[in-house]
Amino acid sequence: MNNIKVLVVEDESIVSKDIQNSLKKLGYIVVGAASTGERAIELAAETFPDVILMDIMLKGEMDGITAAEIIKQKANIPIIFLTAYADSATLSKAKITEPHGYILKPFKEIDLHTNIEMAIYKHGREQEIIKERDLLASLVDNKDVSNTDSIFIKANNKLIKINKTDIYYIEALKDYVVIHTIDTRYTIHSTMKDIEIKMGLEEFIRVHRSFIVRLDKITSIDFPNLFLEDDKKMIPIGGSYRDDLNRRIRTL
């Protein structure tokens, strides 16, 4: 089980013991047990569990849903609710906290095992997505990439570094843009305006509402089209972009 640590929150002592014994049999590490929401919050901060099994109906002033909300505000820990109630009111209240699982009592060991493994996997994927998003933001959105020689592009759940000199042209495709190199194309969710800003005006030029080209890849111009080296691609030149293109290219 890769030493997965579990915190058990259950106010019925017999049920709590049964859950703990089942978890140990399944190979999990029980780092603590709480019978109240207040104690659950304390133990979550003290033991740093990988997942919390939280009974919804707890004795005392704080129920499991409230405890889960407070824990999620303080720590990024996946929570699986345990409950004997499946009514719509309870479900509606519970789902606001975005739990990683929901187990109805009575349950079997396989229910615990399945829900814990799914919760850990889902939580791990969520963290990967957050890291990718933050890294992409730091590399692209929060940095003037127009002054750098390379850019990172997200493709197949990875961030791939490409040299801007390898880019031939960029094409608009509805809500996406396609970045073309000599042998690869990358489709990303963006706008042409945003791409113009990030690529910079020194090396790239917009020649059509749907096309941005790299200036040093242009081999010939036969209005209303231009042609790119190696790729042999013909790109249309929009009427409103023609004057700017004439200013940017050197002619004899």
Backbone as a ProteinNet text record, in pm:
[ID]
protein_1_A
[PRIMARY]
MNNIKVLVVEDESIVSKDIQNSLKKLGYIVVGAASTGERAIELAAETFPDVILMDIMLKGEMDGITAAEIIKQKANIPIIFLTAYADSATLSKAKITEPHGYILKPFKEIDLHTNIEMAIYKHGREQEIIKERDLLASLVDNKDVSNTDSIFIKANNKLIKINKTDIYYIEALKDYVVIHTIDTRYTIHSTMKDIEIKMGLEEFIRVHRSFIVRLDKITSIDFPNLFLEDDKKMIPIGGSYRDDLNRRIRTL
[TERTIARY]
81.3	0	85.3	219.3	310.2	302.3	278.1	276.5	176.6	58.1	-46.1	-97.5	-96.1	-137.4	-283.3	-361.1	-504.4	-543.2	-622.7	-681.5	-828.1	-871.2	-1008.8	-1086.9	-1199.5	-1286.1	-1423.2	-1452.3	-1575.9	-1609.2	-1734.1	-1767.5	-1816.1	-1847	-1882.9	-1755.2	-1717	-1587.3	-1571.5	-1678.1	-1669.6	-1648.8	-1724.4	-1711	-1571.8	-1522.7	-1390	-1282.8	-1293.5	-1197	-1202.8	-1323.6	-1338.7	-1273	-1293.7	-1233.1	-1081.7	-1029.9	-884.9	-825.7	-893.1	-843.9	-846.5	-952.6	-963.3	-852.7	-826.1	-722.1	-585.2	-557	-428.2	-415.4	-525.7	-524.6	-497.7	-546.5	-528.1	-389.8	-312.8	-177.2	-160.5	-264.9	-255.6	-202.4	-152.5	-102.9	-206.7	-257.8	-354.2	-275.7	-280.3	-200.2	-276.6	-406.6	-484.1	-631.3	-706.4	-851.5	-914.4	-1018.2	-1088	-1236.6	-1301.6	-1444.9	-1525.8	-1455.6	-1524	-1460.3	-1534.6	-1481.4	-1363.8	-1372.7	-1265	-1133.9	-1144.7	-1024.7	-971.3	-1059.6	-1017	-930.6	-969.9	-894	-755	-749.3	-620.7	-529.9	-584.8	-504.8	-459.3	-542.3	-504	-379.6	-373.6	-259.2	-136.1	-158.9	-47.2	12.8	-71.2	-25	-2	-52.5	-38.1	-74.8	-198.7	-238.1	-247.3	-239.6	-255.3	-402.4	-488	-631.5	-705.3	-824.6	-905.6	-1038.4	-1073.1	-1205.7	-1290.7	-1390.2	-1465.6	-1612.9	-1657.7	-1799.5	-1872.9	-1983.9	-2057.5	-2128.4	-2195.2	-2271.8	-2187.2	-2130	-2046.7	-2118.1	-2086.7	-2142.7	-2074.1	-2146.5	-2089.4	-2143.7	-2083.1	-2132.4	-2092.6	-1987.5	-1937	-1955.9	-2022.7	-2038.1	-1918	-1915.1	-1801.4	-1785.1	-1895.1	-1887.9	-1820.3	-1858.2	-1795.6	-1647.8	-1615.5	-1475.5	-1396.2	-1456.9	-1390.1	-1361.8	-1458.5	-1440.7	-1322.7	-1312.3	-1204.5	-1069.5	-1066	-941.2	-894.2	-986.9	-949.1	-897.5	-943.2	-894.4	-750.1	-714.2	-581.6	-481.7	-529.6	-438.6	-500.1	-414.6	-458.6	-462.2	-567.8	-580	-710.7	-706.3	-830.7	-914.4	-1045.7	-1137	-1242.9	-1265.3	-1369.7	-1474.5	-1598.7	-1705	-1758.7	-1789.7	-1857.9	-1994.4	-2098.7	-2230.8	-2331.8	-2431.5	-2542.8	-2659.3	-2638.6	-2747	-2717.7	-2812.4	-2795.6	-2901.7	-2965.5	-3069.6	-3008.5	-3090	-3041.5	-2990.4	-3050.1	-3007.4	-2863.7	-2835.9	-2701.7	-2601.2	-2639.3	-2550.3	-2520.6	-2622.6	-2605.8	-2511.8	-2525.9	-2440.2	-2297	-2282.1	-2149.2	-2071.3	-2138.1	-2065.6	-2004.7	-2052.4	-1996.1	-1849.1	-1811.6	-1673	-1585.5	-1645.4	-1573.8	-1493.3	-1561.8	-1491.5	-1433.9	-1336.9	-1275.9	-1339.2	-1442.7	-1512.2	-1631.7	-1723	-1845.4	-1886.6	-1870.2	-1898.2	-2020.7	-2115.9	-2236.6	-2217.2	-2261.4	-2259.1	-2383.2	-2371.5	-2248.4	-2165.9	-2034	-1947.6	-1850.5	-1787.9	-1693	-1550.6	-1454.7	-1314.5	-1282.1	-1343.3	-1315.6	-1362.8	-1469	-1516.9	-1412.8	-1353.2	-1247.8	-1129	-1086.8	-969.7	-991	-1102.5	-1130	-1136.6	-1210.1	-1226	-1095.4	-1015.7	-887.9	-793.1	-784.3	-693.3	-736.7	-866.3	-916	-893	-913.5	-894.1	-747.6	-656	-513.8	-473.1	-523.8	-489.4	-544.7	-671.9	-735.1	-664	-631.5	-563.6	-425.2	-355.4	-224.3	-230.9	-330.8	-346.8	-381.3	-464.4	-500.1	-376.2	-286.2	-163.9	-72.2	-66.5	14.8	-37.2	-169.6	-230.1	-202	-211.3	-184.5	-39.3	53.4	195.4	221.6	159.9	176.5	122.4	4.5	-56.6	29.7	80.6	161.9	294.7	353.2	479.6	459.5	351.6	322.3	298.9	229.6	203.2	332.3	423.2	548.9	639.6	630.1	715.1	662.5	529.1	469.2	400.4	300.5	217	288.7	379.3	443.2	585.2	613.8	748.9	741.1	829.8	828.2	902.6	830.7	893.6	928.9	877.6	910.6	1059.3	1127.7	1270.2	1357	1301.4	1377.6	1384	1477.1	1497.5	1410.5	1341.9	1261.1	1131.3	1040.5	911.7	867	793.7	740.9	596.5	565.6	432	380.5	255.4	197.1	144	193	148.4	153.1	42.5	34	67.3	10.6	28.2	172.9	254.2	391.9	419.9	521.3	567.2	691.2	680.8	788	853.8	984.7	1058.3	1091.1	1055.1	1090.3	1159.9	1256.8	1325.5	1236.7	1230.8	1145.5	1195.7	1326.3	1379.9	1328.3	1273.6	1219.4	1074.5	1013.6	873.6	865.7	780.1	760.5	639.8	527.6	409.8	312	219	118	-17.7	-108.3	-237.2	-352.7	-449.6	-567.3	-663.2	-720.9	-816.2	-924.2	-1028.8	-1137.1	-1079.9	-1099.6	-1051.6	-909.2	-842.3	-707	-614.2	-484.7	-385.7	-295.6	-246.8	-156.9	-20.7	80.2	216.8	287.8	334.7	395.9	548.4	619.6	762.3	779.3	902.1	922.8	865.4	863.8	816.5	712.6	671.8	576.7	477.9	358.5	258.5	206.1	190.2	143.4	14.7	-90	-217.9	-237.2	-259	-276.7	-399.7	-453	-569.2	-519.4	-539.6	-491.8	-560.7	-523.7	-574.8	-456.4	-481.6	-374.4	-316.1	-400	-351.9	-253.4	-288.2	-200	-69.2	-76.8	42.8	132.2	72.4	149.6	232.4	168.9	236.4	350.1	324.4	423.5	539.8	513.1	619.9	705	645.6	719.6	711.7	736.4	723.4	853.9	965.7	1094.7	1114.4	1075	1099.5	974.9	856.5	732.5	645.9	560.5	468.9	335.7	230.1	97.5	66.4	35.6	11.6	-133.2	-208.9	-348.7	-417.5	-546.5	-614.2	-596.5	-562.3	-547.1	-403.1	-306.2	-168.2	-65.9	29.3	149.2	266.8	364.1	479.3	608.6	710.6	843.3	908	955.1	1004.8	1118.6	1214	1329.6	1299.7	1174.4	1136	1070.1	1042.7	978.4	1081.8	1051.3	1143.5	1096.4	965.5	915.3	775.9	742.8	611.4	552.2	435.2	362.2	220	202.7	74.8	-42.3	-143.4	-171.6	-124	-10.1	40.7	189.5	238.5	382	417	546	590.8	703.1	704.5	802.9	906.8	1030.4	1138.9	1116.3	1172.9	1166.9	1024.3	941.7	804.6	724.9	765.9	697.9	550.8	521.3	383.3	345.6	227.4	175.5	82	108.6	30.4	-38.9	-168	-236	-198.5	-195.7	-167.3	-296.6	-341.5	-462.8	-438.6	-540.4	-525.2	-482.3	-535.5	-503.3	-364.3	-298.7	-165.8	-54.4	-91.7	6.2	105.2	57.2	145.9	248.2	204.3	296.3	403.5	363.9	460.9	562.3	517.7	609.2	709.5	665.2	756.4	859.4	820	906.4	1011.2	985.6	1082.7	1176.3	1295.2	1394.5	1388.9	1373.8	1368.5	1472.5	1511.7	1605	1529.4
-121	0	126.9	107.2	221.7	307	243	313.1	428.4	407.1	509	526.7	651.8	683.5	729.5	669.9	697.4	748	854.2	903.5	862.3	800.7	752.8	847.3	896.3	983.3	916.3	860	783.2	787.8	827.5	844.7	717.2	612.9	484.5	404.3	381.2	320	180.8	102.1	-33.3	-26.5	61.1	77.7	129.6	224.1	279.9	171.5	84.6	-24.5	-120.3	-151.6	-241.6	-181.9	-51.1	15.2	12	41.5	42.2	-96.1	-200.4	-337.5	-374.3	-333	-362.1	-290.8	-167.6	-91.6	-155.9	-200.5	-264.9	-395.9	-472.5	-597	-569.6	-455.9	-419.4	-359.7	-337.3	-287.3	-137.5	-68.6	75.3	105.7	226.4	271.6	364.2	328.5	412.4	508.2	636.6	734.7	796.3	768.7	824.5	797.6	817.1	800.1	910.6	971.2	1079.5	1047.8	1096.6	1073.8	1202.3	1316.1	1444.4	1521.3	1616.7	1698.5	1782.9	1835.4	1918.6	1840.3	1716.3	1633.4	1590.8	1572.1	1535.6	1645.2	1770.5	1884.3	1887.6	1862	1862.1	1750.7	1628.8	1515.5	1529.4	1589.2	1610.3	1697.9	1799.6	1889.9	1825.4	1731.8	1668.5	1549.6	1473.2	1346.6	1350.2	1452.4	1466	1335.6	1289.4	1164.6	1182.7	1070.5	1073.9	1078.3	1028.9	1028.5	1021.4	1078.5	1077.2	1008	911.6	850.4	925	998.3	1089.8	1051.5	1013.6	988.6	1122.5	1126.4	1252.5	1291.3	1195.2	1224.1	1196.7	1301.9	1290	1349.6	1296.3	1352	1484.9	1572.7	1702.7	1811.4	1928.4	2045.1	2046.6	1976.3	1981.2	1847.9	1850.6	1726.1	1704.6	1589.9	1555.8	1646	1697	1783.8	1915.8	1971.9	2096.5	2075.7	1963.7	1932	1917.7	1854.1	1836.4	1970.9	2063	2195.6	2268	2260	2328.6	2265	2132.7	2062.8	2098.6	2104.4	2134.8	2277.5	2367.3	2504.5	2513	2419.1	2423.4	2328	2217.1	2115	2050.6	2009.6	1947.2	1795.3	1748.4	1606.2	1552.9	1445.3	1387.3	1327.6	1346.9	1300.5	1209.5	1097.7	1004	1002	1031.2	1032.6	891.9	865.9	744.1	784.8	718.2	756	643.4	645.5	551.3	617.9	744.3	821.4	848.2	816	836.6	930.8	1007.2	1098.7	1214.2	1276.9	1382.5	1504.9	1533.2	1649.8	1631.5	1510.8	1481.9	1483	1423.2	1419.6	1559.6	1643.3	1779.8	1859.9	1841.2	1912.5	1860.6	1728.6	1667.7	1702.9	1707.4	1725.9	1864.3	1960.3	2094.9	2093.5	2000.4	1990.7	1915	1866.2	1793.1	1676.4	1581.6	1465.1	1376.9	1295.3	1203.6	1065.3	1052.2	924.2	936.1	839.7	842.5	697.1	647.7	506.7	495.4	415.7	393.7	277.3	298.3	190.8	102.7	-26.3	-99.6	-124.9	-132.1	-151.8	-267.2	-312.3	-422.6	-369.9	-457.1	-416.3	-373.5	-441.8	-406.6	-265	-218.8	-81.8	19.1	-12	74.6	78	-40.8	-51.5	23.7	-0.1	61.8	213.7	263	407.3	477.1	414.5	475.2	481.6	371.6	370.2	471.3	479.8	575.9	719.2	743.6	877.9	921	828.8	860	887.1	806	824	957.2	982.6	1106	1228.6	1223.4	1335.6	1357	1247.7	1258.5	1322.9	1283.5	1341.1	1489.6	1523.8	1664.4	1747.8	1693.7	1766.3	1781.1	1678	1686.2	1795.5	1801.5	1902.9	2043	2058.2	2188.1	2229.2	2133.5	2163.1	2203.3	2129.4	2161.3	2301.5	2329.5	2460.3	2572.6	2552.2	2655.4	2674.2	2560.1	2569	2639.6	2604.6	2668.4	2817.7	2851.7	2993.3	3068.8	3005.9	3072.8	3085.2	2986.2	2987.2	3077.1	3087.1	3160.6	3287.8	3274.4	3389.1	3494	3450.6	3545.4	3580.9	3558.6	3584.1	3637.8	3731	3786.9	3693.1	3593	3492.6	3549.1	3667.2	3725.4	3758.1	3768.9	3801.3	3678.9	3560.7	3437.7	3360.3	3265.6	3187.3	3062.6	3031.2	2909.5	2934.7	2840.1	2849.3	2708.8	2695.6	2566.3	2553.6	2438.7	2411.1	2284.1	2286.3	2168	2075.4	1952.4	1852.3	1714.5	1640.1	1504.8	1504.5	1601.5	1612.7	1638.6	1687.7	1721.8	1863.6	1926.8	2056.4	2032.8	2069.6	2043.2	2175.1	2179.2	2299.6	2296	2402.4	2412.1	2545.7	2543.6	2666	2746.6	2875.1	2958.4	2962.6	2935.2	2932.1	2812.6	2713	2594.4	2613.4	2721.6	2746.5	2809.3	2753.2	2807.4	2901.3	2850.3	2936.5	2888.7	2975.9	2948.6	2975.3	2881.6	2886.4	2885.4	2973.1	2976.8	2865.2	2801	2693.1	2700.7	2780.8	2805.5	2856.9	2783.6	2829.4	2784.9	2730.2	2679	2742	2726.9	2761.6	2641	2625.8	2515.5	2574.5	2533.5	2579.3	2474.6	2517.2	2425.2	2441.2	2329.6	2324.9	2242.1	2214.1	2143.5	2002.6	1938.9	1799.9	1771.7	1874.8	1854.5	1969.4	1938.9	2043	2028	2140.5	2142.2	2224.2	2163.7	2233	2275.3	2403	2454.7	2544.8	2560.8	2646.6	2789.4	2873.5	3010.6	3094.4	3221.6	3311.3	3363	3406.6	3460.3	3587.8	3666.6	3789.1	3757	3656.6	3616.1	3560.4	3482.3	3426.1	3536.9	3638	3751.4	3815.7	3835.5	3900.6	3813.9	3684.6	3594.5	3564.1	3557.1	3529	3653.2	3771	3893.5	3936.2	4063.2	4119.8	4119.4	4095.2	4102.7	3989	3868.1	3750.5	3702	3738	3688.9	3804.4	3774.1	3874.9	3809	3880.7	3831.6	3879.3	3784.1	3817.8	3794.2	3738	3704.1	3687.2	3705.2	3688.2	3547.1	3451.1	3312.4	3262.9	3351.3	3304.8	3404	3349.6	3421.7	3342.2	3409.8	3338.8	3393.9	3310	3355.7	3423.3	3546.7	3627.9	3560.5	3498	3441.7	3308.6	3261.2	3139.2	3171.1	3298.9	3337.5	3332	3258.5	3248.6	3330.5	3346.7	3425.4	3476.8	3585	3646.8	3671.6	3621.2	3644.5	3681.3	3810.8	3854.8	3798.5	3742.4	3755.1	3635.2	3574.9	3460.2	3475.4	3401.1	3391.7	3243.9	3211.7	3072.8	3061.5	2949.3	2927	2824.8	2841.6	2751.4	2610.7	2512.9	2372	2319.3	2389.2	2344	2356.9	2451.4	2477.9	2515.9	2564.6	2599.1	2733.1	2738.3	2864.6	2924.2	3049.3	3118.4	3238.5	3254.1	3371.5	3498.7	3609.6	3738.8	3820.4	3857.3	3937	4080.1	4140.9	4276.4	4377.1	4366.2	4463.4	4441.4	4330.7	4300.6	4325.2	4354.2	4365.4	4479.7	4594.5	4710	4682.3	4619.9	4588.9	4491.2	4392.7	4297.1	4368.9	4458.7	4533.8	4614.3	4669.1	4746.3	4658.3	4534.9	4446.4	4372.8	4350.6	4279.3	4377.5	4330.5	4416	4388.9	4491.3	4475.5	4564.7	4524.9	4603.7	4668.8
0	0	0	-10.2	-13.8	111.7	227	355.8	359.4	304.3	307	448.8	495.1	632.1	633.7	725.6	730.7	869	871.7	996.1	997.5	1106.1	1118.8	1209.9	1160.5	1241.8	1250.7	1368.1	1389.6	1537.9	1571	1712.2	1781.2	1706.1	1765.6	1783.9	1909.7	1938.7	1876.9	1877.6	1821.5	1670.7	1606.5	1461.4	1427.3	1507.5	1484.6	1494.2	1594.8	1610.5	1493.1	1448	1333	1208.3	1188.8	1072.4	1081.6	1198.9	1216.6	1192	1242.9	1222.6	1074.1	1005.6	862.1	784.1	822.7	754	772.6	894	920.7	843.4	835	758.3	610.5	562.8	422.6	395	500.6	484.1	500.8	546.7	567.6	707.7	724.3	854.2	916.5	1032.2	1102.8	1191.5	1159.3	1233.2	1349.2	1357.6	1466.8	1448.2	1557.8	1555	1638.3	1584.6	1654.8	1660.1	1764.9	1779.1	1765.4	1753.7	1736.5	1621.8	1569	1461.1	1505.8	1627.9	1681.2	1690.2	1742.2	1756.8	1620.3	1524.1	1388.6	1327.7	1350.7	1298.2	1361.5	1491.2	1561.9	1510	1498.5	1454	1308.6	1226	1086.3	1077.6	1164.3	1166.1	1227.9	1321.1	1392.4	1316.5	1247.8	1189.3	1038.3	970.1	824.5	751	765.1	697.7	546.4	475	330.1	291.2	379.6	353.8	487.6	491.1	613.1	585.2	672.2	667.8	769.1	722.4	807.5	816.3	936.5	958.2	952.5	883.8	869.4	998.9	1061.6	1182.9	1305.7	1362	1481.4	1602.3	1717.6	1839.9	1869.4	1935	1966.6	1876.2	1885.2	1813.3	1665.7	1629.8	1492.6	1421.5	1306.6	1231.7	1139.7	1072.4	988.5	867.6	813.4	696.6	732	847.4	892.1	920.4	984.8	1013.4	884.6	783.7	654.5	588.8	596.9	537.9	600.4	732.8	803.9	771.2	766.3	734.5	594.2	498.7	360.9	347	434.2	430.9	479.6	568	630.1	565.5	511.9	457.3	333.6	244.3	119.4	138	205.1	237.3	179.6	102.1	49.8	162.1	154.1	258.6	198.9	264.9	225.3	336	300.7	400.8	425.9	551.8	592.8	647.4	606.9	656.7	639.4	726.2	713.8	642.9	605.3	545.3	397.5	313.1	168.6	113.6	202.2	156.8	78.5	-4.4	-93.5	-17.1	98	175.8	226.1	277.6	326.9	213.3	100.5	-15.4	-67.1	-72.9	-122.7	-34	96.6	190.1	182.8	168	166.4	40.2	-73.5	-199.7	-213.6	-134	-138.4	-98.9	-12.2	33.4	-66.1	-174.6	-279.1	-222.4	-158.7	-102.7	-212.8	-177	-273.1	-266.9	-185.4	-176.7	-83.3	-92.3	-12.1	8.8	130.8	159.6	249.7	206.8	286.9	384.1	506.5	607.1	590.1	618.6	650.9	525.3	541.7	425.7	452.4	347.1	355.8	339.4	368.1	354.4	212.6	116	-23.3	-55	14	-5	43.7	159.1	212.5	117.5	77.8	-8.9	-141	-205.9	-335.5	-324.8	-225.9	-210.9	-173.5	-89.1	-50.1	-169.6	-242.7	-358.3	-464.5	-488	-586.5	-539.6	-411	-356.2	-367.4	-334.3	-341.8	-486.3	-578.4	-719.5	-772.2	-742.4	-789.9	-733.7	-607.4	-543.2	-604.9	-633.1	-694.6	-831.8	-911.4	-1044.3	-1034.5	-937.1	-917.9	-887.7	-805.5	-770.7	-890.6	-975.2	-1096.1	-1188.9	-1201.8	-1287.8	-1234.2	-1101.9	-1040.3	-1062.8	-1047.8	-1068.2	-1212.7	-1306.1	-1447.8	-1478.3	-1422.2	-1445.8	-1390.1	-1267.1	-1204.6	-1277.7	-1321.3	-1394.2	-1526.7	-1594.8	-1722.8	-1704.4	-1596.7	-1568.6	-1541.7	-1466.5	-1434	-1555.9	-1645	-1762.9	-1873.6	-1880.8	-1991.7	-1946	-1860.3	-1826.1	-1742.7	-1655.6	-1565.4	-1608.7	-1734	-1781.9	-1923.7	-1958	-2092.2	-2186.1	-2234.9	-2320.5	-2457.6	-2491.2	-2620.9	-2631.1	-2515.8	-2515.5	-2492.6	-2500.9	-2482.1	-2613.3	-2620.2	-2742.4	-2748.8	-2640	-2636.6	-2562.6	-2575.6	-2508.8	-2473.3	-2363.7	-2322.6	-2369.4	-2427	-2478.1	-2411.9	-2366	-2304.2	-2411.7	-2413.1	-2509.4	-2444.8	-2456.2	-2398.4	-2250.2	-2177.5	-2032.4	-1992	-2085	-2053.8	-2103.4	-2044.2	-2091.7	-2177.6	-2303.7	-2398.8	-2439	-2429.3	-2465.4	-2614.5	-2685.5	-2826.8	-2851.3	-2941.4	-2978.6	-3072.2	-3051.6	-3136.2	-3280.3	-3299.1	-3434.5	-3513.7	-3444.6	-3511.7	-3557.3	-3514	-3548.8	-3688.1	-3772.2	-3906	-3910.1	-3864	-3861.9	-3755.9	-3722.6	-3621.2	-3683.9	-3665.9	-3734.5	-3635	-3654	-3567.3	-3606.3	-3504.8	-3528.1	-3421.3	-3448.1	-3353.5	-3220.9	-3110.3	-2979.9	-2951.7	-3051.5	-3034.3	-3137.8	-3114.1	-3215.3	-3235.5	-3357.7	-3390.2	-3423.8	-3349	-3371.9	-3456.9	-3573.4	-3670	-3670.3	-3651.4	-3678.5	-3805.5	-3845.7	-3971.4	-3969.2	-3850.6	-3845	-3737	-3665	-3554.6	-3550.1	-3500.4	-3477.5	-3334.9	-3265.8	-3128.2	-3122	-3068.5	-3055.6	-2911.1	-2889.3	-2753.9	-2749.2	-2629.4	-2610.1	-2586.9	-2685.9	-2675.1	-2782.9	-2789.1	-2893.6	-2973.7	-3095.6	-3177.9	-3117.1	-3053.8	-2989.8	-2878.8	-2799.7	-2690.7	-2745.2	-2852.1	-2913.7	-2968.9	-3030.7	-3082.4	-2972.2	-2857.8	-2745.7	-2694	-2680.1	-2620.8	-2715	-2844.3	-2939.5	-2967.5	-2957.6	-2983.4	-3128.4	-3154	-3287.9	-3365.6	-3300.3	-3369	-3468.2	-3428.9	-3512.8	-3587.2	-3538	-3595.5	-3644.8	-3740.3	-3791.9	-3824.7	-3794.2	-3830.7	-3972.3	-4060	-4200	-4242.4	-4149.5	-4178.8	-4044.4	-4040	-3911.1	-3855.9	-3942.5	-3898.3	-3902.8	-3938	-3952.3	-3896.9	-3823.3	-3781.4	-3837.1	-3898.7	-3955.2	-3895.8	-3901.8	-3861	-3981.7	-3962.4	-4073.7	-4150	-4078	-4147.4	-4216.1	-4206.9	-4278.2	-4412.7	-4438.2	-4564	-4676.8	-4783.3	-4896.6	-5017	-5031.7	-5144.4	-5113.7	-5181.8	-5164.6	-5302.6	-5324.5	-5449.3	-5408.1	-5381.9	-5326.6	-5407.2	-5338.2	-5193.9	-5110.3	-5147.7	-5071.9	-5045.4	-4947.4	-4924.6	-4906.8	-4921.6	-4912.7	-4810.9	-4739.3	-4634.9	-4679.9	-4633.3	-4669.6	-4614.5	-4683.1	-4642.2	-4636.1	-4559	-4542.1	-4672	-4757	-4883.9	-4864.7	-4747.6	-4715.6	-4776.9	-4836.2	-4887.3	-4783.5	-4745.6	-4643.1	-4707.9	-4686.9	-4743.2	-4666.7	-4739	-4677.2	-4676.5	-4558.3	-4546.8	-4592.6	-4654.6	-4706.7	-4602.2	-4480.4	-4375.5	-4315.5	-4352.4	-4297	-4399.3	-4523.4	-4631.2	-4608.6	-4568.3	-4547.7	-4439.4	-4331.7	-4222.6	-4269.9	-4350.9	-4404.1	-4492.1	-4576.5	-4663.2	-4581.4	-4470.6	-4384.5	-4316	-4286	-4207.6	-4290.8	-4418.1	-4501.3	-4569.6	-4599.7	-4666.2	-4816.4	-4891	-5035.9	-5104.9	-5224	-5304	-5418.9
[MASK]
++++++++++++++++++++++++++++++++++++++++++++++++++++++++++++++++++++++++++++++++++++++++++++++++++++++++++++++++++++++++++++++++++++++++++++++++++++++++++++++++++++++++++++++++++++++++++++++++++++++++++++++++++++++++++++++++++++++++++++++++++++++++++++

